[in-house]
Amino acid sequence: MEQFNNVYVETSGTLPDFIERAVEIDEDRILFGSDAPYYRYAIQMAIINASEITQEAKQKVFYENFETLFPKDRITH
């Protein structure tokens, strides 16, 4: 993430330290991932919520970054 601005990360199987460091680099390039069914969805959400990042950054991780990367008006069926 530090070297290339086109690299995004997702959060499945990570710990709060990873999320906090990624937010320090660029909170706009982190996507929530649960890796279900291998990891429990609620636990992956709890890890994000336990991270010492702002509420705004959590919103970005949970859904805003995805919506920015994949806008509804550009998705075709």
C-alpha positions as CSV (number, residue, x, y, z in Angstrom):
1,M,0.0,0.0,0.0
2,E,2.8,2.4,0.8
3,Q,4.6,1.8,-2.5
4,F,1.7,1.5,-4.9
5,N,-1.4,3.6,-4.8
6,N,-3.4,1.1,-6.8
7,V,-3.2,-1.7,-4.2
8,Y,-6.2,-2.4,-2.0
9,V,-6.4,-4.7,1.0
10,E,-9.2,-6.6,2.7
11,T,-9.6,-7.4,6.3
12,S,-10.5,-11.1,6.5
13,G,-8.4,-13.0,9.0
14,T,-6.5,-9.9,10.1
15,L,-6.0,-8.4,13.5
16,P,-6.7,-4.9,14.8
17,D,-3.0,-4.0,14.4
18,F,-3.1,-4.7,10.6
19,I,-6.2,-2.6,10.2
20,E,-4.8,0.3,12.2
21,R,-1.6,0.3,10.1
22,A,-3.5,0.1,6.9
23,V,-5.7,3.1,8.0
24,E,-2.5,5.1,8.7
25,I,-1.4,4.5,5.2
26,D,-4.7,5.1,3.4
27,E,-8.1,4.5,4.8
28,D,-9.7,4.7,1.4
29,R,-8.1,1.5,0.1
30,I,-9.3,-1.0,2.7
31,L,-12.3,-3.2,2.1
32,F,-14.2,-5.3,4.7
33,G,-13.8,-9.0,4.2
34,S,-15.1,-11.9,6.3
35,D,-13.9,-14.9,4.3
36,A,-17.1,-16.6,5.3
37,P,-17.6,-19.5,5.9
38,Y,-14.0,-20.0,7.0
39,Y,-14.1,-17.2,9.5
40,R,-17.2,-16.1,11.4
41,Y,-18.7,-12.9,10.1
42,A,-19.5,-11.5,13.5
43,I,-15.9,-12.0,14.7
44,Q,-14.5,-10.3,11.6
45,M,-16.8,-7.3,12.3
46,A,-15.8,-7.3,16.0
47,I,-12.1,-7.1,14.9
48,I,-12.8,-4.0,12.9
49,N,-14.8,-2.5,15.7
50,A,-12.0,-3.3,18.2
51,S,-9.5,-1.5,16.1
52,E,-8.4,1.9,17.4
53,I,-9.5,3.8,14.3
54,T,-12.1,6.5,13.9
55,Q,-15.8,5.8,13.4
56,E,-15.4,7.5,10.0
57,A,-12.6,5.0,9.0
58,K,-14.8,2.1,10.2
59,Q,-17.6,3.3,7.9
60,K,-15.2,3.4,5.0
61,V,-13.9,-0.1,5.7
62,F,-17.4,-1.6,6.2
63,Y,-19.0,-0.1,3.1
64,E,-18.1,3.3,1.8
65,N,-14.8,2.2,0.1
66,F,-16.7,-0.6,-1.7
67,E,-19.4,1.8,-2.9
68,T,-16.7,4.1,-4.2
69,L,-14.8,1.4,-6.0
70,F,-18.0,-0.2,-7.4
71,P,-20.6,2.5,-7.8
72,K,-24.1,1.2,-8.3
73,D,-24.6,3.1,-11.6
74,R,-21.7,1.2,-13.1
75,I,-22.8,-2.3,-12.2
76,T,-24.5,-4.2,-15.0
77,H,-26.6,-7.3,-14.7
